[in-house]
Amino acid sequence: ILSLVLLLGCLLLTACTAPASPTPAPPTRIISLNLDADEILLDLVEPSRIVAVTELVDKTEMSYSVEKARAVPRRVQAYTVEEILSLKPDLLIVSEWMEEGQRQTLADMGITVHTYRTAKTLEEIPDVIRGIAAACREEARGEELIARYTARRDAILAAARAVPLEQRPRLFLWAYRSPYGAGDMLFGDMVRHMGVTNTLDSYTQAELSSFPEEVLITAAPDLILLTRWHFADESTEALSRHFTEDRAWSTVPAVRNGRFAVVPGRALFCPNHYAARGLQELYTAIYPDRPLP
């Protein structure tokens, strides 16, 4: 019995003093394959830990992080398994758009692959940031980004909701020769939270992809938002003339009253913490005479 007691004591002592499993080292060769993740990374980790980001991050019309991205020298171009392997990453951050077989191949090669679902609502953004921050071992910084985002987001939305109902316009968004901003997109969610009517709210993104221009007459918006993507070669003036010089649109309230406003593409699709900046640019375009607090 005494021997058994001594043996149990030794086992307990060994268990108490056994070294803990080492914490995995933070990744130091990170690659992002999506613009929204690029921008999160650039505010989350030191540039020296990022091997490559996407080319879209360099487009002023699409990115809020052009200057910060200059510190990262490489850009992903082909988006192939071969290219990614050649960059020797230890962490790959990608949205669900990448084919599962490709992700599994990269994981089998020893690369940690963090897959996230692109946010389609303002409420989904914190979880995207939180997941990427955890993959980078930067949870505290992630929470700081989330706190700043939610504070600014809520302040802008409060200002938008304070606008009297009769002063809130009916919006129609025109982006590079087609209607844009369906209700199931982030833009649709942003506008709904601002308390403004999006005349395309009842449509889906898929429906708008082949929608005839005549929908504008039925929508009868008070304000037409115009934007240019990075590949567009038309000026804002040319885009507005598309409506003002065609008598078919003359009955549309926004055209009749010359109510057009310009927003950059980055304000329409920024499913990360920069959505607060997107809201700010939208607010300024919609209410140029009502300064934000």
C-alpha positions as CSV (number, residue, x, y, z in Angstrom):
1,I,0.0,0.0,0.0
2,L,2.9,2.4,0.9
3,S,4.5,1.7,-2.4
4,L,1.3,2.4,-4.2
5,V,0.9,5.7,-2.4
6,L,4.4,6.7,-3.2
7,L,3.9,5.8,-6.9
8,L,0.7,7.9,-7.1
9,G,2.5,10.8,-5.5
10,C,5.3,10.7,-8.0
11,L,2.8,10.6,-10.9
12,L,0.9,13.6,-9.5
13,L,4.1,15.5,-9.0
14,T,5.2,14.7,-12.5
15,A,1.9,15.8,-13.9
16,C,2.0,19.1,-12.1
17,T,5.6,19.9,-13.2
18,A,5.3,18.7,-16.8
19,P,6.1,21.5,-19.2
20,A,3.1,23.1,-21.1
21,S,2.9,22.6,-24.8
22,P,4.7,25.5,-26.5
23,T,2.6,28.2,-28.0
24,P,2.8,28.3,-31.8
25,A,5.0,31.1,-33.0
26,P,3.2,34.0,-34.8
27,P,3.3,33.7,-38.6
28,T,5.9,35.8,-40.3
29,R,5.3,35.1,-44.0
30,I,1.6,36.0,-44.5
31,I,-0.2,36.2,-47.9
32,S,-3.6,37.6,-48.5
33,L,-5.7,36.9,-51.6
34,N,-8.5,39.4,-51.0
35,L,-8.5,43.2,-50.8
36,D,-10.6,43.2,-47.6
37,A,-8.1,40.9,-45.9
38,D,-5.2,43.0,-47.3
39,E,-6.5,46.1,-45.5
40,I,-7.1,44.2,-42.3
41,L,-3.6,42.7,-42.3
42,L,-2.0,46.1,-43.0
43,D,-3.5,47.5,-39.8
44,L,-3.0,44.3,-37.8
45,V,0.6,43.2,-38.3
46,E,4.0,44.8,-39.2
47,P,4.6,45.0,-43.0
48,S,7.7,42.8,-42.5
49,R,5.4,39.9,-41.7
50,I,3.5,40.2,-44.9
51,V,5.0,38.5,-48.0
52,A,2.4,39.7,-50.6
53,V,-1.0,41.3,-51.0
54,T,-3.3,41.7,-54.0
55,E,-2.9,44.3,-56.8
56,L,-6.2,45.9,-55.9
57,V,-4.7,47.4,-52.8
58,D,-2.8,49.8,-55.0
59,K,-6.0,51.2,-56.7
60,T,-7.1,54.5,-55.2
61,E,-10.7,54.0,-56.3
62,M,-10.8,50.6,-54.6
63,S,-8.5,50.7,-51.6
64,Y,-8.2,52.8,-48.4
65,S,-4.7,51.4,-47.9
66,V,-2.7,52.5,-50.9
67,E,0.0,54.3,-48.8
68,K,0.3,51.5,-46.2
69,A,0.6,48.9,-48.9
70,R,3.8,50.5,-50.3
71,A,5.7,48.8,-47.4
72,V,4.8,45.4,-48.9
73,P,6.9,44.8,-52.1
74,R,5.1,41.8,-53.6
75,R,1.7,41.4,-55.3
76,V,-0.2,38.2,-56.0
77,Q,-1.0,38.1,-59.7
78,A,-1.9,34.6,-60.9
79,Y,-3.6,33.3,-57.8
80,T,-2.4,29.8,-58.6
81,V,-1.1,27.1,-56.2
82,E,2.3,27.3,-57.9
83,E,2.6,31.0,-57.4
84,I,1.5,30.8,-53.7
85,L,4.0,28.0,-53.0
86,S,6.8,30.0,-54.7
87,L,6.3,32.8,-52.1
88,K,6.8,30.3,-49.2
89,P,4.1,31.6,-46.9
90,D,3.4,30.2,-43.4
91,L,-0.1,31.6,-43.4
92,L,-2.5,32.1,-46.3
93,I,-5.6,34.2,-45.8
94,V,-8.4,33.7,-48.3
95,S,-12.1,34.0,-48.6
96,E,-14.4,31.2,-49.5
97,W,-14.0,32.0,-53.2
98,M,-10.9,29.8,-53.5
99,E,-11.8,26.2,-54.6
100,E,-11.7,23.9,-51.6
101,G,-9.3,21.5,-53.4
102,Q,-6.7,24.2,-53.9
103,R,-6.9,25.2,-50.2
104,Q,-6.5,21.5,-49.2
105,T,-3.5,21.2,-51.5
106,L,-1.8,24.2,-49.9
107,A,-2.6,22.9,-46.4
108,D,-1.1,19.5,-47.3
109,M,2.1,21.3,-48.2
110,G,2.4,22.6,-44.7
111,I,0.8,26.0,-45.1
112,T,-1.8,27.2,-42.6
113,V,-4.8,28.3,-44.5
114,H,-7.3,30.6,-42.9
115,T,-10.6,30.8,-44.8
116,Y,-13.2,33.4,-44.0
117,R,-16.6,34.3,-45.3
118,T,-16.8,37.8,-46.8
119,A,-19.0,40.0,-44.7
120,K,-22.2,41.1,-46.4
121,T,-23.5,43.1,-43.4
122,L,-22.0,45.6,-41.1
123,E,-22.6,43.3,-38.2
124,E,-20.6,40.5,-39.7
125,I,-17.4,42.5,-40.0
126,P,-16.1,42.1,-36.4
127,D,-16.1,38.3,-36.8
128,V,-14.0,38.5,-40.0
129,I,-11.5,40.7,-38.2
130,R,-11.5,38.5,-35.1
131,G,-10.8,35.4,-37.2
132,I,-7.9,36.9,-39.1
133,A,-6.5,38.4,-35.9
134,A,-6.5,35.0,-34.2
135,A,-4.8,33.4,-37.3
136,C,-2.1,36.1,-37.0
137,R,-1.8,35.7,-33.2
138,E,-2.8,39.4,-32.9
139,E,-6.0,39.1,-30.9
140,A,-5.5,42.3,-28.9
141,R,-4.9,44.4,-32.0
142,G,-7.9,42.8,-33.6
143,E,-10.1,43.9,-30.8
144,E,-8.7,47.5,-31.1
145,L,-9.6,47.6,-34.7
146,I,-13.1,46.3,-33.9
147,A,-13.6,48.9,-31.2
148,R,-12.6,51.8,-33.5
149,Y,-14.7,50.5,-36.3
150,T,-17.9,50.1,-34.2
151,A,-17.5,53.5,-32.5
152,R,-17.1,55.3,-35.8
153,R,-19.8,53.2,-37.5
154,D,-22.3,53.9,-34.8
155,A,-21.6,57.6,-34.7
156,I,-22.2,58.0,-38.5
157,L,-25.3,55.9,-38.4
158,A,-26.7,58.0,-35.6
159,A,-26.1,61.1,-37.6
160,A,-27.8,59.6,-40.6
161,R,-30.8,58.6,-38.6
162,A,-31.1,62.1,-37.2
163,V,-31.9,63.5,-40.6
164,P,-35.6,64.2,-40.9
165,L,-37.5,61.6,-43.0
166,E,-38.6,64.1,-45.6
167,Q,-35.0,65.0,-46.3
168,R,-33.8,61.4,-46.9
169,P,-33.5,60.8,-50.7
170,R,-34.4,57.7,-52.7
171,L,-31.1,56.5,-54.0
172,F,-30.1,54.8,-57.3
173,L,-26.5,53.7,-57.7
174,W,-24.9,53.6,-61.1
175,A,-21.4,52.0,-61.4
176,Y,-19.6,51.7,-64.7
177,R,-22.6,51.6,-67.0
178,S,-24.9,49.4,-64.9
179,P,-27.1,49.5,-61.8
180,Y,-25.2,48.4,-58.7
181,G,-25.9,48.0,-55.0
182,A,-28.5,45.3,-54.6
183,G,-30.1,44.6,-51.3
184,D,-28.1,41.5,-50.6
185,M,-24.8,43.4,-50.9
186,L,-22.9,45.2,-48.2
187,F,-23.9,48.5,-49.9
188,G,-27.5,47.6,-49.5
189,D,-27.0,46.9,-45.8
190,M,-25.1,50.1,-45.3
191,V,-27.9,52.2,-46.8
192,R,-30.6,50.4,-44.9
193,H,-28.8,51.2,-41.6
194,M,-28.5,54.8,-42.6
195,G,-32.3,54.9,-43.0
196,V,-32.1,55.9,-46.7
197,T,-34.2,54.1,-49.4
198,N,-32.1,52.1,-51.8
199,T,-34.3,51.8,-54.9
200,L,-32.5,48.5,-55.8
201,D,-33.1,47.0,-52.3
202,S,-35.6,44.4,-53.5
203,Y,-33.2,43.0,-56.1
204,T,-30.3,40.6,-55.7
205,Q,-26.8,41.0,-57.0
206,A,-27.4,38.2,-59.6
207,E,-30.6,39.9,-60.8
208,L,-28.8,43.2,-61.4
209,S,-26.0,41.7,-63.4
210,S,-28.4,41.5,-66.4
211,F,-30.9,44.2,-65.5
212,P,-32.1,46.6,-68.2
213,E,-31.3,50.3,-67.8
214,E,-35.1,51.0,-67.9
215,V,-35.3,50.0,-64.3
216,L,-34.2,53.6,-63.5
217,I,-37.5,55.0,-64.7
218,T,-39.5,52.7,-62.5
219,A,-37.2,53.3,-59.5
220,A,-37.7,57.1,-59.8
221,P,-34.8,58.1,-57.5
222,D,-34.3,61.5,-56.0
223,L,-30.5,61.1,-56.1
224,I,-28.2,59.2,-58.4
225,L,-24.9,58.1,-57.0
226,L,-22.1,57.7,-59.7
227,T,-18.9,55.9,-59.3
228,R,-15.9,54.7,-61.3
229,W,-14.1,51.5,-60.8
230,H,-10.3,51.3,-61.3
231,F,-10.7,50.0,-64.9
232,A,-13.2,52.7,-66.0
233,D,-12.0,55.3,-68.4
234,E,-15.0,57.6,-68.3
235,S,-15.1,60.8,-66.3
236,T,-17.8,61.6,-63.8
237,E,-19.1,64.3,-66.2
238,A,-19.4,61.7,-68.9
239,L,-21.3,59.3,-66.6
240,S,-23.8,62.0,-65.6
241,R,-24.3,63.0,-69.3
242,H,-25.4,59.4,-69.9
243,F,-28.6,60.5,-68.1
244,T,-28.9,64.2,-68.8
245,E,-28.5,64.0,-72.6
246,D,-31.0,61.2,-73.1
247,R,-34.6,62.4,-73.1
248,A,-35.7,58.9,-72.0
249,W,-34.5,59.8,-68.5
250,S,-36.0,63.3,-68.3
251,T,-38.9,62.3,-66.1
252,V,-36.7,60.8,-63.4
253,P,-36.7,63.2,-60.4
254,A,-32.9,63.0,-59.9
255,V,-32.2,63.8,-63.6
256,R,-34.9,66.5,-63.8
257,N,-33.4,68.2,-60.8
258,G,-29.7,67.5,-61.6
259,R,-29.1,65.6,-58.4
260,F,-26.0,63.5,-58.9
261,A,-23.3,62.7,-56.3
262,V,-19.9,60.9,-56.7
263,V,-18.7,58.1,-54.5
264,P,-15.5,56.1,-55.0
265,G,-15.8,52.4,-55.5
266,R,-14.0,51.7,-52.2
267,A,-17.0,53.1,-50.3
268,L,-19.3,50.6,-51.9
269,F,-17.4,47.4,-51.2
270,C,-15.3,47.5,-48.1
271,P,-16.3,44.5,-45.9
272,N,-13.8,45.2,-43.2
273,H,-13.2,47.9,-40.6
274,Y,-12.9,50.5,-43.4
275,A,-16.7,50.2,-43.8
276,A,-16.9,53.0,-41.3
277,R,-14.9,55.2,-43.8
278,G,-17.3,53.9,-46.6
279,L,-20.3,55.0,-44.5
280,Q,-18.6,58.4,-44.0
281,E,-18.1,58.9,-47.8
282,L,-21.7,57.8,-48.5
283,Y,-23.0,60.2,-45.9
284,T,-21.0,63.1,-47.3
285,A,-22.2,62.3,-50.8
286,I,-25.8,62.1,-49.8
287,Y,-25.9,65.0,-47.3
288,P,-23.2,67.5,-48.4
289,D,-24.7,70.3,-46.4
290,R,-24.9,68.3,-43.1
291,P,-21.5,67.9,-41.6
292,L,-20.7,64.8,-39.4
293,P,-20.1,65.3,-35.7
